[in-house]
Amino acid sequence: MGIKVLVVDDSSFFRRRVSEIVTKDPELEVIGTASNGLEAVKMAAELKPQVITMDIEMPVMDGISAVREIMGKTPTPILMFSSLTQDGAKATLDALEAGALDFLPKRFEDIATNKDEAILLLQQRIKALGRRRVYRPVTRSTIPTPAKSTKTPASPQLTRSVTPAPVPVRGTVVKRASGKNYKLLLIGTSTGGPVALQKILTQLPANYPHPILLIQHMPAAFTPAFASRLNGLCKIQVKEAQTGDQLRPGTAYLAPGGMQMMLERGGAHGRIKIVAGSADMNYKPSVDIAFASASKISGRETLAVVLTGMGADGREGARMLKSAGATIWAQDEASCIVYGMPQAVTAAGISSQSIALDDMAEAILRESSHG
């Protein structure tokens, strides 16, 4: 039996198109389609799909409301389709807040350079989500409220996260601080990253002593909205990175979508350079490229963390960092949405620790006290 998929969209053409792509893969099976959010809620309860693809703008009940209803009643991995616009970015972040796990552009030509590649990517995303067990999202009342800030308020908090399995995988223990000094924190992530990053960054104090580089696989239209939302929630400063930015303690720099972020010498802590990625690069931004550039500048004074995500982006960059003396950590399997990127650095023997998402901020702060 294949992974059972429910396709939700108000366009009959798009429902048919997605269904055809899904059924081309022998590991996937479309068990139903819905034309609005209300139908999706009912069919999710009746059919028990393993993955739902969901449009955002629909009549009767919109996709965000449907996600919220489904995650409250019958938690299911949900992949959102969204437009690459400013409004689409905000709506997608709201969908992640409501409980969706991942998103893709609705125009397939925006997903990849050719049709076959786009089809394969969609199939891979659905299969990755279908292998994960999803738990009922936590309520707002159980989540610590970030300290009030004088910064400009942002959109509502991405409070929902996928609760990790109650028993962590073997070996995911937070060890004591290594005692090494470091002056730069790097974090690379993809699928599941927006919620994971928020969980970590909102726990860092305003006087966090180091600059932070964030590399999240995300389209160009999304990164400004995501940086703004994080900035409104965190005690530290968060901004979309720009060429010439001088790294400052207590500030996180988010790599802009569709571009590559690199670190170069300049100022007390280094300077950011943003360049257009070559056409043959799979990821823009790429964790590998950012990590590799940091290995030449900060070397052993770097702590690099690889969080949830598909594929192996970050492995080779982490290898270069480790060769330069840096410390590498990976998120543990149990708390990942997709255990791809962290698994790659762990299986290669590059990471020194596998840490649960709930423990990551504490571990970072413990380590930073030695910096």
Secondary structure, 3 states (H helix, E strand, C coil): CCEEEEEECCCHHHHHHHHHHHHHCCCEEEEEEECCHHHHHHHHHHHCCCEEEEECCCCCCCHHHHHHHHHHHCCCCEEEEECCCHHHHHHHHHHHHHCCCEEEECCHHHCCCCHHHHHHHHHHHHHHHHCCCCCCCCCHHHCCCCCCCCCCCCCCCCCCCCCCCCCCCCCCCCCCCCCCCCCEEEEEECCCHHHHHHHHHCCCCCCCCCCEEEEECCCCCCHHHHHHHHHHHCCCEEEECCCCCECCCCEEEECCCCEEEEEECCCCCCEEEEEECCCCCCCCCCHHHHHHHHHHHCHHHEEEEECCECCCCCHHHHHHHHHCCCEEEEECHHHCCCECHHHHHHHCCCCCEEECHHHHHHHHHHHHCCC
